[in-house]
């Protein structure tokens, strides 16, 4: 009985170390994709959920939409960026300018006017640029 337990333990240890190995490097990195336009209502109602439509520019055939990064800068100030993944190990990437529409849901939790800052890219000085839109709350 002891031998069975001993050999089972050794077998378990050996199988643990011989599992699949992951590559040392990731084959992608995250990027912010420039937003070109946004659809927001003229005003919000407190405690309601709104779909915010965003059009962004896909700049490479190797860039893929991953989601949104919505950062609360202050109580009612939100910085919004479209996040994509860019393949790092592909030689087949082509520069493209494809506009893609997507959306996210936003819940209005405060009665003050909201200020949205949508990331639109970088200027010639490599500084981030934003489309700023204020939406009052009824």
OpenMM code with the backbone's topology and positions (N, CA, C; nanometers):
from openmm import Vec3, app, unit

residues = "UNK UNK UNK UNK UNK UNK UNK UNK UNK UNK UNK UNK UNK UNK UNK UNK UNK UNK UNK UNK UNK UNK UNK UNK UNK UNK UNK UNK UNK UNK UNK UNK UNK UNK UNK UNK UNK UNK UNK UNK UNK UNK UNK UNK UNK UNK UNK UNK UNK UNK UNK UNK UNK UNK UNK UNK UNK UNK UNK UNK UNK UNK UNK UNK UNK UNK UNK UNK UNK UNK UNK UNK UNK UNK UNK UNK UNK UNK UNK UNK UNK UNK UNK UNK UNK UNK UNK UNK UNK UNK UNK UNK UNK UNK UNK UNK UNK UNK UNK UNK UNK UNK UNK UNK UNK UNK UNK UNK UNK UNK UNK UNK UNK UNK UNK UNK UNK UNK UNK UNK UNK UNK UNK UNK UNK UNK UNK UNK UNK UNK UNK UNK UNK UNK UNK UNK UNK UNK".split()
positions = [
    Vec3(0.0821, -0.1194, 0.0000),
    Vec3(0.0000, 0.0000, 0.0000),
    Vec3(0.0868, 0.1262, 0.0000),
    Vec3(0.1940, 0.1235, 0.0823),
    Vec3(0.2848, 0.2366, 0.0883),
    Vec3(0.3509, 0.2610, -0.0474),
    Vec3(0.3849, 0.1526, -0.1149),
    Vec3(0.4496, 0.1646, -0.2450),
    Vec3(0.3564, 0.2304, -0.3466),
    Vec3(0.2287, 0.1962, -0.3425),
    Vec3(0.1327, 0.2565, -0.4345),
    Vec3(0.1213, 0.4072, -0.4111),
    Vec3(0.1156, 0.4480, -0.2868),
    Vec3(0.1071, 0.5894, -0.2528),
    Vec3(0.2349, 0.6609, -0.2955),
    Vec3(0.3509, 0.5977, -0.2692),
    Vec3(0.4797, 0.6567, -0.3046),
    Vec3(0.4908, 0.6746, -0.4560),
    Vec3(0.4575, 0.5695, -0.5316),
    Vec3(0.4663, 0.5774, -0.6774),
    Vec3(0.3624, 0.6731, -0.7354),
    Vec3(0.2475, 0.6804, -0.6758),
    Vec3(0.1444, 0.7763, -0.7201),
    Vec3(0.1921, 0.9196, -0.6997),
    Vec3(0.2581, 0.9436, -0.5863),
    Vec3(0.3105, 1.0771, -0.5583),
    Vec3(0.4204, 1.1130, -0.6573),
    Vec3(0.5092, 1.0207, -0.6871),
    Vec3(0.6169, 1.0460, -0.7830),
    Vec3(0.5581, 1.0707, -0.9215),
    Vec3(0.4604, 0.9922, -0.9607),
    Vec3(0.3959, 1.0091, -1.0908),
    Vec3(0.3295, 1.1462, -1.1007),
    Vec3(0.2641, 1.1883, -0.9941),
    Vec3(0.1995, 1.3192, -0.9918),
    Vec3(0.3020, 1.4314, -1.0073),
    Vec3(0.4146, 1.4215, -0.9383),
    Vec3(0.5200, 1.5223, -0.9482),
    Vec3(0.5768, 1.5265, -1.0891),
    Vec3(0.6036, 1.4117, -1.1470),
    Vec3(0.6591, 1.4062, -1.2831),
    Vec3(0.5627, 1.4658, -1.3847),
    Vec3(0.4355, 1.4352, -1.3718),
    Vec3(0.3363, 1.4904, -1.4645),
    Vec3(0.3215, 1.6409, -1.4484),
    Vec3(0.3387, 1.6898, -1.3277),
    Vec3(0.3294, 1.8342, -1.3042),
    Vec3(0.4397, 1.9096, -1.3765),
    Vec3(0.5592, 1.8535, -1.3805),
    Vec3(0.6719, 1.9209, -1.4436),
    Vec3(0.6791, 1.8993, -1.5944),
    Vec3(0.6040, 1.8048, -1.6457),
    Vec3(0.6113, 1.7779, -1.7888),
    Vec3(0.4887, 1.8319, -1.8634),
    Vec3(0.4170, 1.9244, -1.8025),
    Vec3(0.3005, 1.9853, -1.8669),
    Vec3(0.3424, 2.0725, -1.9832),
    Vec3(0.2458, 2.1298, -2.0486),
    Vec3(0.2765, 2.2122, -2.1658),
    Vec3(0.3550, 2.3360, -2.1236),
    Vec3(0.4485, 2.3742, -2.2080),
    Vec3(0.5275, 2.4932, -2.1784),
    Vec3(0.4775, 2.6090, -2.2624),
    Vec3(0.4805, 2.7272, -2.2062),
    Vec3(0.4395, 2.8470, -2.2768),
    Vec3(0.5608, 2.9124, -2.3388),
    Vec3(0.5391, 2.9830, -2.4470),
    Vec3(0.6493, 3.0547, -2.5094),
    Vec3(0.7037, 3.1589, -2.4123),
    Vec3(0.8307, 3.1884, -2.4280),
    Vec3(0.8940, 3.2864, -2.3402),
    Vec3(0.8422, 3.4268, -2.3659),
    Vec3(0.8035, 3.4570, -2.4905),
    Vec3(0.7583, 3.5909, -2.5242),
    Vec3(0.6132, 3.5890, -2.5691),
    Vec3(0.5432, 3.6965, -2.5394),
    Vec3(0.4078, 3.7126, -2.5902),
    Vec3(0.4165, 3.7553, -2.7355),
    Vec3(0.3170, 3.7196, -2.8147),
    Vec3(0.3204, 3.7557, -2.9555),
    Vec3(0.2297, 3.8749, -2.9869),
    Vec3(0.1963, 3.9541, -2.8845),
    Vec3(0.1135, 4.0729, -2.9048),
    Vec3(0.1447, 4.1760, -2.7971),
    Vec3(0.1002, 4.2984, -2.8208),
    Vec3(0.1047, 4.4029, -2.7178),
    Vec3(-0.0218, 4.4872, -2.7327),
    Vec3(-0.0577, 4.5578, -2.6278),
    Vec3(-0.1797, 4.6388, -2.6291),
    Vec3(-0.1505, 4.7785, -2.6802),
    Vec3(-0.2465, 4.8337, -2.7542),
    Vec3(-0.2351, 4.9689, -2.8077),
    Vec3(-0.3678, 5.0418, -2.7886),
    Vec3(-0.3621, 5.1738, -2.7892),
    Vec3(-0.4840, 5.2558, -2.7887),
    Vec3(-0.5144, 5.2901, -2.9338),
    Vec3(-0.6384, 5.2632, -2.9756),
    Vec3(-0.6804, 5.2918, -3.1120),
    Vec3(-0.7535, 5.4263, -3.1128),
    Vec3(-0.7256, 5.5117, -3.2110),
    Vec3(-0.7848, 5.6466, -3.2114),
    Vec3(-0.9355, 5.6443, -3.2373),
    Vec3(-1.0079, 5.7210, -3.1568),
    Vec3(-1.1528, 5.7358, -3.1711),
    Vec3(-1.1789, 5.8499, -3.2691),
    Vec3(-1.2679, 5.8261, -3.3656),
    Vec3(-1.2974, 5.9278, -3.4663),
    Vec3(-1.4324, 5.9959, -3.4443),
    Vec3(-1.5281, 5.9258, -3.3819),
    Vec3(-1.6575, 5.9893, -3.3526),
    Vec3(-1.7291, 5.9139, -3.2404),
    Vec3(-1.8233, 5.9855, -3.1777),
    Vec3(-1.8966, 5.9315, -3.0627),
    Vec3(-2.0414, 5.9747, -3.0723),
    Vec3(-2.1335, 5.8857, -3.0360),
    Vec3(-2.2760, 5.9203, -3.0264),
    Vec3(-2.3178, 5.9159, -2.8804),
    Vec3(-2.3516, 6.0339, -2.8288),
    Vec3(-2.3984, 6.0477, -2.6904),
    Vec3(-2.5330, 6.1192, -2.6909),
    Vec3(-2.6188, 6.0907, -2.5934),
    Vec3(-2.7435, 6.1667, -2.5855),
    Vec3(-2.7161, 6.3108, -2.5440),
    Vec3(-2.8113, 6.3980, -2.5676),
    Vec3(-2.7960, 6.5388, -2.5283),
    Vec3(-2.7947, 6.5548, -2.3768),
    Vec3(-2.8634, 6.4618, -2.3075),
    Vec3(-2.8640, 6.4648, -2.1613),
    Vec3(-2.8874, 6.3232, -2.1089),
    Vec3(-2.8527, 6.3053, -1.9811),
    Vec3(-2.8721, 6.1783, -1.9123),
    Vec3(-2.9818, 6.1931, -1.8082),
    Vec3(-3.0417, 6.0803, -1.7708),
    Vec3(-3.1292, 6.0733, -1.6545),
    Vec3(-3.0575, 5.9902, -1.5488),
    Vec3(-3.0649, 6.0353, -1.4258),
    Vec3(-2.9976, 5.9693, -1.3149),
    Vec3(-3.0420, 5.8234, -1.3034),
    Vec3(-2.9473, 5.7352, -1.2754),
    Vec3(-2.9682, 5.5917, -1.2536),
    Vec3(-3.0146, 5.5150, -1.3775),
    Vec3(-2.9956, 5.5719, -1.4945),
    Vec3(-3.0295, 5.5001, -1.6171),
    Vec3(-2.9012, 5.4559, -1.6867),
    Vec3(-2.9152, 5.3549, -1.7723),
    Vec3(-2.8029, 5.3011, -1.8484),
    Vec3(-2.8156, 5.3449, -1.9938),
    Vec3(-2.7042, 5.3877, -2.0511),
    Vec3(-2.7027, 5.4358, -2.1893),
    Vec3(-2.5981, 5.3598, -2.2698),
    Vec3(-2.6335, 5.3301, -2.3939),
    Vec3(-2.5369, 5.2723, -2.4863),
    Vec3(-2.4642, 5.3879, -2.5543),
    Vec3(-2.3336, 5.3901, -2.5410),
    Vec3(-2.2519, 5.4939, -2.6041),
    Vec3(-2.1820, 5.4313, -2.7242),
    Vec3(-2.2156, 5.4823, -2.8424),
    Vec3(-2.1570, 5.4298, -2.9660),
    Vec3(-2.0290, 5.5051, -2.9980),
    Vec3(-1.9263, 5.4291, -3.0302),
    Vec3(-1.7940, 5.4842, -3.0567),
    Vec3(-1.7441, 5.4296, -3.1903),
    Vec3(-1.6928, 5.5191, -3.2738),
    Vec3(-1.6269, 5.4775, -3.3972),
    Vec3(-1.4772, 5.5008, -3.3788),
    Vec3(-1.3998, 5.3969, -3.4064),
    Vec3(-1.2545, 5.4071, -3.3931),
    Vec3(-1.1884, 5.3656, -3.5236),
    Vec3(-1.0603, 5.3967, -3.5337),
    Vec3(-0.9860, 5.3659, -3.6542),
    Vec3(-0.8926, 5.2475, -3.6294),
    Vec3(-0.9149, 5.1423, -3.7052),
    Vec3(-0.8238, 5.0269, -3.7036),
    Vec3(-0.7105, 5.0613, -3.7987),
    Vec3(-0.5893, 5.0670, -3.7478),
    Vec3(-0.4768, 5.1206, -3.8245),
    Vec3(-0.3880, 5.0142, -3.8879),
    Vec3(-0.4115, 4.8869, -3.8549),
    Vec3(-0.3287, 4.7790, -3.9075),
    Vec3(-0.4135, 4.6528, -3.9206),
    Vec3(-0.3769, 4.5696, -4.0184),
    Vec3(-0.4467, 4.4417, -4.0328),
    Vec3(-0.4135, 4.3475, -3.9171),
    Vec3(-0.3142, 4.3819, -3.8381),
    Vec3(-0.2767, 4.3009, -3.7220),
    Vec3(-0.3259, 4.3608, -3.5901),
    Vec3(-0.4139, 4.4626, -3.5973),
    Vec3(-0.4712, 4.5238, -3.4769),
    Vec3(-0.6135, 4.4719, -3.4591),
    Vec3(-0.6454, 4.4309, -3.3371),
    Vec3(-0.7758, 4.3727, -3.3091),
    Vec3(-0.8366, 4.4375, -3.1852),
    Vec3(-0.9665, 4.4646, -3.1914),
    Vec3(-1.0402, 4.5260, -3.0805),
    Vec3(-1.0405, 4.4323, -2.9600),
    Vec3(-1.0096, 4.4879, -2.8435),
    Vec3(-1.0129, 4.4118, -2.7184),
    Vec3(-1.1165, 4.4653, -2.6201),
    Vec3(-1.1463, 4.5953, -2.6263),
    Vec3(-1.2429, 4.6519, -2.5328),
    Vec3(-1.2170, 4.7990, -2.5089),
    Vec3(-1.2724, 4.8481, -2.4002),
    Vec3(-1.2589, 4.9890, -2.3640),
    Vec3(-1.1839, 5.0018, -2.2324),
    Vec3(-1.1109, 5.1099, -2.2203),
    Vec3(-1.0508, 5.1482, -2.0928),
    Vec3(-1.1197, 5.2780, -2.0524),
    Vec3(-1.2061, 5.2708, -1.9515),
    Vec3(-1.2785, 5.3881, -1.9030),
    Vec3(-1.2245, 5.4193, -1.7644),
    Vec3(-1.1554, 5.5335, -1.7543),
    Vec3(-1.0897, 5.5707, -1.6291),
    Vec3(-1.1646, 5.6871, -1.5662),
    Vec3(-1.1968, 5.6719, -1.4382),
    Vec3(-1.2644, 5.7770, -1.3630),
    Vec3(-1.1590, 5.8749, -1.3129),
    Vec3(-1.1481, 5.9901, -1.3812),
    Vec3(-1.0497, 6.0918, -1.3431),
    Vec3(-1.0972, 6.1715, -1.2224),
    Vec3(-1.2271, 6.1959, -1.2165),
    Vec3(-1.2902, 6.2678, -1.1060),
    Vec3(-1.4330, 6.2146, -1.0962),
    Vec3(-1.5130, 6.2681, -1.0073),
    Vec3(-1.6469, 6.2156, -0.9841),
    Vec3(-1.7245, 6.1966, -1.1139),
    Vec3(-1.7270, 6.2969, -1.2005),
    Vec3(-1.8035, 6.2856, -1.3251),
    Vec3(-1.7171, 6.3110, -1.4493),
    Vec3(-1.5892, 6.2858, -1.4394),
    Vec3(-1.4999, 6.2979, -1.5551),
    Vec3(-1.4497, 6.1579, -1.5905),
    Vec3(-1.4694, 6.1190, -1.7185),
    Vec3(-1.4269, 5.9874, -1.7643),
    Vec3(-1.3340, 6.0001, -1.8847),
    Vec3(-1.2172, 5.9376, -1.8764),
    Vec3(-1.1270, 5.9244, -1.9904),
    Vec3(-1.1571, 5.7907, -2.0558),
    Vec3(-1.1831, 5.7929, -2.1868),
    Vec3(-1.2237, 5.6719, -2.2579),
    Vec3(-1.1263, 5.6450, -2.3720),
    Vec3(-1.0760, 5.5223, -2.3786),
    Vec3(-0.9883, 5.4811, -2.4879),
    Vec3(-1.0334, 5.3458, -2.5395),
    Vec3(-1.0200, 5.3265, -2.6696),
    Vec3(-1.0430, 5.1954, -2.7300),
    Vec3(-0.9102, 5.1206, -2.7232),
    Vec3(-0.9138, 4.9993, -2.6687),
    Vec3(-0.7933, 4.9194, -2.6532),
    Vec3(-0.7934, 4.8073, -2.7570),
    Vec3(-0.6800, 4.7942, -2.8222),
    Vec3(-0.6627, 4.6874, -2.9189),
    Vec3(-0.5377, 4.6083, -2.8876),
    Vec3(-0.5291, 4.4907, -2.9468),
    Vec3(-0.4058, 4.4129, -2.9382),
    Vec3(-0.3412, 4.4142, -3.0760),
    Vec3(-0.2095, 4.4250, -3.0773),
    Vec3(-0.1325, 4.4287, -3.2019),
    Vec3(-0.0395, 4.3085, -3.2032),
    Vec3(-0.0495, 4.2272, -3.3077),
    Vec3(0.0396, 4.1127, -3.3199),
    Vec3(0.1825, 4.1607, -3.3393),
    Vec3(0.2734, 4.1029, -3.2645),
    Vec3(0.4135, 4.1454, -3.2691),
    Vec3(0.4986, 4.0573, -3.3597),
    Vec3(0.4552, 3.9343, -3.3814),
    Vec3(0.5404, 3.8390, -3.4515),
    Vec3(0.4956, 3.8103, -3.5940),
    Vec3(0.4152, 3.8976, -3.6509),
    Vec3(0.3668, 3.8749, -3.7864),
    Vec3(0.4344, 3.9703, -3.8844),
    Vec3(0.4807, 3.9144, -3.9958),
    Vec3(0.5408, 3.9954, -4.1012),
    Vec3(0.4391, 4.0337, -4.2071),
    Vec3(0.3154, 3.9873, -4.1915),
    Vec3(0.2111, 4.0093, -4.2921),
    Vec3(0.1216, 4.1284, -4.2609),
    Vec3(0.1569, 4.2113, -4.1642),
    Vec3(0.0727, 4.3245, -4.1248),
    Vec3(0.0748, 4.4318, -4.2336),
    Vec3(-0.0430, 4.4835, -4.2624),
    Vec3(-0.0551, 4.5919, -4.3591),
    Vec3(-0.1183, 4.7121, -4.2919),
    Vec3(-0.0722, 4.8312, -4.3283),
    Vec3(-0.1327, 4.9525, -4.2762),
    Vec3(-0.2680, 4.9714, -4.3438),
    Vec3(-0.3709, 4.9865, -4.2623),
    Vec3(-0.5060, 5.0084, -4.3143),
    Vec3(-0.5696, 5.1238, -4.2377),
    Vec3(-0.6709, 5.1825, -4.2932),
    Vec3(-0.7492, 5.2850, -4.2242),
    Vec3(-0.8954, 5.2430, -4.2340),
    Vec3(-0.9359, 5.1585, -4.1401),
    Vec3(-1.0718, 5.1043, -4.1384),
    Vec3(-1.1462, 5.1602, -4.0176),
    Vec3(-1.2600, 5.2248, -4.0421),
    Vec3(-1.3412, 5.2745, -3.9311),
    Vec3(-1.4353, 5.1637, -3.8852),
    Vec3(-1.4370, 5.1428, -3.7543),
    Vec3(-1.5168, 5.0363, -3.6951),
    Vec3(-1.6037, 5.0969, -3.5859),
    Vec3(-1.7313, 5.0587, -3.5816),
    Vec3(-1.8223, 5.1084, -3.4782),
    Vec3(-1.8453, 5.0005, -3.3738),
    Vec3(-1.8400, 5.0409, -3.2492),
    Vec3(-1.8683, 4.9518, -3.1374),
    Vec3(-1.9355, 5.0350, -3.0282),
    Vec3(-1.9655, 4.9764, -2.9147),
    Vec3(-2.0330, 5.0531, -2.8091),
    Vec3(-2.0024, 4.9940, -2.6721),
    Vec3(-2.0334, 5.0742, -2.5710),
    Vec3(-2.0274, 5.0269, -2.4336),
    Vec3(-2.1442, 5.0875, -2.3577),
    Vec3(-2.1831, 5.0234, -2.2487),
    Vec3(-2.2931, 5.0727, -2.1652),
    Vec3(-2.2374, 5.1574, -2.0522),
    Vec3(-2.3082, 5.2662, -2.0245),
    Vec3(-2.2666, 5.3586, -1.9199),
    Vec3(-2.3843, 5.3830, -1.8265),
    Vec3(-2.3623, 5.3661, -1.6955),
    Vec3(-2.4657, 5.3893, -1.5946),
    Vec3(-2.4421, 5.5249, -1.5303),
    Vec3(-2.5451, 5.6069, -1.5267),
    Vec3(-2.5359, 5.7418, -1.4696),
    Vec3(-2.5610, 5.7313, -1.3187),
    Vec3(-2.4557, 5.7578, -1.2415),
    Vec3(-2.4637, 5.7435, -1.0961),
    Vec3(-2.4654, 5.8757, -1.0207),
    Vec3(-2.4305, 5.9854, -1.0885),
    Vec3(-2.4207, 6.1154, -1.0219),
    Vec3(-2.5095, 6.2168, -1.0930),
    Vec3(-2.5542, 6.3165, -1.0194),
    Vec3(-2.6462, 6.4161, -1.0755),
    Vec3(-2.5753, 6.5339, -1.1418),
    Vec3(-2.4422, 6.5419, -1.1295),
    Vec3(-2.3664, 6.6496, -1.1927),
    Vec3(-2.3409, 6.6194, -1.3405),
    Vec3(-2.3088, 6.7224, -1.4159),
    Vec3(-2.2761, 6.7072, -1.5576),
    Vec3(-2.1524, 6.6184, -1.5738),
    Vec3(-2.1587, 6.5268, -1.6701),
    Vec3(-2.0453, 6.4395, -1.6998),
    Vec3(-1.9597, 6.5007, -1.8096),
    Vec3(-1.8286, 6.4850, -1.7956),
    Vec3(-1.7344, 6.5243, -1.8994),
    Vec3(-1.6628, 6.3980, -1.9462),
    Vec3(-1.6793, 6.3667, -2.0753),
    Vec3(-1.6114, 6.2525, -2.1353),
    Vec3(-1.4941, 6.3029, -2.2177),
    Vec3(-1.3791, 6.2379, -2.2004),
    Vec3(-1.2595, 6.2693, -2.2793),
    Vec3(-1.2248, 6.1433, -2.3577),
    Vec3(-1.2552, 6.1454, -2.4881),
    Vec3(-1.2318, 6.0305, -2.5737),
    Vec3(-1.0965, 6.0450, -2.6435),
    Vec3(-1.0120, 5.9453, -2.6275),
    Vec3(-0.8767, 5.9478, -2.6861),
    Vec3(-0.8853, 5.9433, -2.8390),
    Vec3(-0.8262, 6.0444, -2.9054),
    Vec3(-0.8312, 6.0528, -3.0515),
    Vec3(-0.6943, 6.0313, -3.1168),
    Vec3(-0.5920, 6.0077, -3.0381),
    Vec3(-0.4589, 5.9844, -3.0937),
    Vec3(-0.3586, 6.0824, -3.0358),
    Vec3(-0.2444, 6.0903, -3.1019),
    Vec3(-0.1380, 6.1803, -3.0577),
    Vec3(-0.1110, 6.2849, -3.1644),
    Vec3(-0.0690, 6.4029, -3.1191),
    Vec3(-0.0358, 6.5095, -3.2134),
    Vec3(0.1103, 6.4972, -3.2578),
    Vec3(0.1569, 6.5967, -3.3342),
    Vec3(0.2937, 6.5929, -3.3868),
    Vec3(0.3997, 6.5990, -3.2776),
    Vec3(0.3620, 6.6428, -3.1564),
    Vec3(0.4545, 6.6474, -3.0424),
    Vec3(0.4418, 6.5228, -2.9538),
    Vec3(0.3693, 6.4232, -3.0037),
    Vec3(0.3492, 6.2965, -2.9337),
    Vec3(0.2680, 6.3121, -2.8045),
    Vec3(0.1822, 6.4144, -2.8009),
    Vec3(0.0957, 6.4353, -2.6845),
    Vec3(-0.0447, 6.3839, -2.7150),
    Vec3(-0.1056, 6.3204, -2.6159),
    Vec3(-0.2392, 6.2645, -2.6324),
    Vec3(-0.3412, 6.3755, -2.6584),
    Vec3(-0.4332, 6.3478, -2.7499),
    Vec3(-0.5403, 6.4403, -2.7846),
    Vec3(-0.6740, 6.3749, -2.7506),
    Vec3(-0.7717, 6.4581, -2.7123),
    Vec3(-0.9011, 6.4062, -2.6692),
    Vec3(-1.0157, 6.4848, -2.7323),
    Vec3(-1.1239, 6.4144, -2.7595),
    Vec3(-1.2505, 6.4754, -2.7970),
    Vec3(-1.3282, 6.4881, -2.6671),
    Vec3(-1.3575, 6.6119, -2.6239),
    Vec3(-1.4248, 6.6332, -2.4962),
    Vec3(-1.5720, 6.6668, -2.5190),
    Vec3(-1.6597, 6.5920, -2.4507),
    Vec3(-1.8039, 6.6121, -2.4639),
    Vec3(-1.8650, 6.6157, -2.3249),
    Vec3(-1.9434, 6.7208, -2.2980),
    Vec3(-2.0163, 6.7329, -2.1716),
    Vec3(-2.1601, 6.6874, -2.1919),
    Vec3(-2.2112, 6.6127, -2.0944),
    Vec3(-2.3493, 6.5675, -2.0984),
    Vec3(-2.4133, 6.6006, -1.9633),
    Vec3(-2.5122, 6.6912, -1.9635),
    Vec3(-2.5800, 6.7238, -1.8376),
    Vec3(-2.6724, 6.6111, -1.7929),
    Vec3(-2.7016, 6.6084, -1.6635),
    Vec3(-2.7910, 6.5095, -1.6055),
    Vec3(-2.9184, 6.5790, -1.5633),
    Vec3(-3.0311, 6.5263, -1.6065),
    Vec3(-3.1625, 6.5849, -1.5727),
    Vec3(-3.2001, 6.5570, -1.4279),
] * unit.nanometer
topology = app.Topology()
chain = topology.addChain("A")
for resn in residues:
    res = topology.addResidue(resn, chain)
    for name in ("N", "CA", "C"):
        topology.addAtom(name, app.Element.getBySymbol(name[0]), res)
